[in-house]
Amino acid sequence: MLNSAQVKNETHEIGVILYAEVRASFIKQGTTFSAWCEKNHVWPASGRAALLGYWSGKKANALIKKIRTAANV
């Protein structure tokens, strides 16, 4: 069984991969994560925090879904 530190580390590792995939996808689309955030009135730091697992909850999950949809990830 994983302890809470291991779960947080695993969640962060998954978030790092997701963040990299999102950034790469936006670049393939000819834009950037930061540009998408600016266009959609999202603080890039908030988007990063949600994707990396530092910010959680209903609003974070909704933002992750919005970002992933736009990035086709």
Backbone as a ProteinNet text record, in pm:
[ID]
protein_1_A
[PRIMARY]
MLNSAQVKNETHEIGVILYAEVRASFIKQGTTFSAWCEKNHVWPASGRAALLGYWSGKKANALIKKIRTAANV
[TERTIARY]
84.8	0	88.5	48.8	125	92.2	195.7	168.9	139.1	99.7	55.5	167.2	290.1	401.3	421.9	407.1	422.7	310.4	189.5	75.1	96.3	140.6	165.1	274.2	380.1	489	441.2	362	309	215.6	131.4	40.3	118.8	223.9	306.7	374.8	426.3	493.1	396.3	274.6	172.4	143.3	136.2	111.3	221.9	345.7	459.2	446.3	409.3	390.2	274.4	163.5	47.4	82.8	151.7	190.4	277.9	373.1	460.3	379.5	284.8	200.7	114.1	60	-23.2	61.1	177.8	264.6	302.5	340.3	379	262.2	144.1	26.2	-4.5	5.8	-18.1	86	209.6	314.6	285.5	239.3	201.4	88.6	4.3	-107.6	-63.8	63.5	115.2	96.1	73.9	56.6	134.6	114.7	180.5	77.2	116.3	30.4	1.7	104.8	86.6	-5.5	8.7	-78.7	-223	-243.5	-378.6	-436.2	-355.3	-402	-443.1	-358.2	-389.1	-518.4	-534.2	-653.7	-780	-765.3	-879.4	-890.4	-817.4	-824.1	-792.7	-687.7	-641.6	-498.9	-471.7	-334.5	-252.7	-143.7	-61.5	-18.5	9.4	49.5	-63.9	-186.9	-301.9	-319	-303	-311.1	-203.8	-82.1	27.8	1.2	-42.4	-68.9	-175.5	-278.5	-384.6	-330.4	-258.4	-205.5	-103.9	-23.5	80.5	26.6	-97.5	-158	-139.3	-87.2	-70.4	-200.3	-290.8	-421.4	-524.8	-616	-718.9	-855	-955.7	-1092.2	-1173.1	-1297.8	-1389.1	-1339.2	-1293.3	-1247.4	-1121	-1030.2	-907.6	-940.5	-1029.3	-1068	-1136.4	-1218.9	-1284.7	-1181.2	-1081.8	-976.8	-892.2	-859.1	-783.2	-859.8	-988.5	-1070.6	-1070.3	-1083.8	-1084	-949.6	-840.5	-706.8	-685.1	-718.1	-697	-780.3	-901.9	-986.1	-922	-877.3	-815.3	-685.1	-612.3	-484.9	-500.5	-621.4	-646.4	-561.4	-554.6	-477.7	-574.1
-118.7	0	123.9	222.3	346	440.4	508.5	610.6	742.2	843.6	968.4	1036.5	1028.1	1088.5	1018.8	887.5	813.1	846.1	862	896.6	1035.1	1131.5	1266.2	1264.2	1187.5	1178.4	1116.2	1009.6	943.4	1035.6	1108	1203.7	1312.2	1361.3	1465	1411.9	1290.4	1231.9	1220.3	1178.3	1170.2	1310.2	1407.8	1545.5	1601.9	1567.3	1613.7	1560.7	1435.9	1375.4	1443.4	1463.2	1528.8	1669.6	1744.5	1881.7	1883.8	1791.6	1783.3	1749.2	1657.7	1620.4	1738.2	1810.6	1926.4	2031.9	2063.5	2163.4	2121.6	1995.3	1945.9	1953.9	1921.4	1925.2	2066.9	2162.6	2301.2	2346.3	2306.8	2343.5	2282.8	2157.4	2093.9	2169.7	2235.4	2313.3	2453.6	2484.4	2614.9	2723.7	2684	2780.6	2730.7	2793.1	2749.8	2739.1	2671.4	2660.8	2800.3	2882.6	3018.1	3101	3088.8	3163.4	3117.4	2986.5	2934.8	2989.5	2988.1	3039.5	3186	3266.6	3408.5	3428.6	3355.1	3366.3	3325.5	3233.4	3180.1	3236.1	3343.9	3414.1	3322.2	3243.1	3150.7	3189.7	3201.2	3226.7	3102	3114.1	2996.9	2919.7	2990.7	2923.8	2837	2881.6	2802.2	2678.8	2695.3	2581.2	2478	2526.1	2435.3	2364	2439.2	2380.3	2271.9	2295.7	2195.3	2071	2090.8	1976.5	1896.5	1965.8	1898.1	1835.9	1864.2	1804.3	1884.4	2007.1	2092.5	2160.1	2174.9	2235.3	2130.6	2106.2	2004.9	2058.7	1985.9	2027.1	2041.6	2084.7	2094.6	2191.5	2308.6	2407.9	2361.2	2299.5	2247.9	2138.3	2048.5	1939.5	1993.2	2095.7	2156.6	2221.6	2286.2	2349.8	2245.6	2137.2	2028.6	1975.8	1953.8	1903.4	2001	2129.8	2233.1	2236.4	2229	2231.4	2106	1990.5	1865.4	1862.6	1914	1917.7	2006.7	2123.5	2215.2	2159.2	2083.4	2027.8	1894.1	1840.4	1707.1	1598.2	1605.3	1507.1	1424.7
0	0	0	-78.5	-89.7	24.8	75.5	176	105	178.4	116.5	37.4	82	8.6	-125.7	-127.5	-252.5	-350.3	-299	-383.8	-443.7	-362.1	-412.2	-518.4	-496	-592.7	-723.2	-713.7	-832.7	-909.1	-838.3	-900.8	-972.2	-908.3	-969.9	-1095.4	-1091.4	-1208.4	-1325.6	-1299.8	-1404.8	-1457.7	-1368.4	-1408.2	-1495.7	-1465.6	-1545.7	-1688.2	-1701	-1833.8	-1906.3	-1837.3	-1897.7	-1942.8	-1858.6	-1892	-2017.6	-2025.5	-2142.9	-2269	-2256.5	-2370.9	-2416.5	-2321.9	-2354.4	-2426.2	-2371.7	-2434.4	-2576	-2593.2	-2725.5	-2823.1	-2776.5	-2863.1	-2909.1	-2818.4	-2858.3	-2960.7	-2942.4	-3037.6	-3174.5	-3176.4	-3303.3	-3371.5	-3291.9	-3346.4	-3387.9	-3366.8	-3405	-3301.4	-3177.2	-3069.1	-2947.4	-2834.5	-2711.2	-2599.9	-2494.4	-2376.5	-2321.5	-2310.5	-2257.3	-2344.6	-2475	-2566.1	-2551.2	-2539.8	-2520.5	-2390.4	-2285.3	-2156.1	-2166.9	-2231.3	-2245.7	-2323.9	-2433.3	-2517	-2440.4	-2345.5	-2270.9	-2130	-2104.3	-1975.2	-1857.4	-1874	-1769.8	-1732.9	-1605.1	-1563.4	-1595.5	-1668.9	-1699.9	-1574.8	-1468.1	-1343.5	-1289	-1304.4	-1258.7	-1345.4	-1476.2	-1566.2	-1536	-1516.6	-1481.7	-1350.7	-1250.6	-1118.8	-1127.1	-1205.2	-1220.4	-1290.4	-1401.9	-1476.6	-1395.9	-1315.8	-1237.9	-1109	-1076.2	-957	-830	-841.1	-722.8	-683.5	-778.8	-754.2	-789.8	-698.6	-723.7	-682.1	-718.6	-687.6	-814.4	-798.3	-912.3	-1018.8	-977	-1073.9	-1145.5	-1071.7	-1133.1	-1232.9	-1195.8	-1286.8	-1412.3	-1396.6	-1513	-1604.4	-1544.9	-1624	-1696.1	-1628.5	-1692	-1812.5	-1796.1	-1906.4	-2023.4	-1994	-2097.3	-2170.9	-2096.1	-2155.9	-2241.3	-2186.3	-2259.7	-2387.9	-2382.6	-2501.9	-2609.3	-2568.5	-2663.2	-2720.3	-2637.5	-2681.5	-2753	-2753.2	-2811.4	-2744.6	-2613.4	-2535.7	-2453.2
[MASK]
+++++++++++++++++++++++++++++++++++++++++++++++++++++++++++++++++++++++++

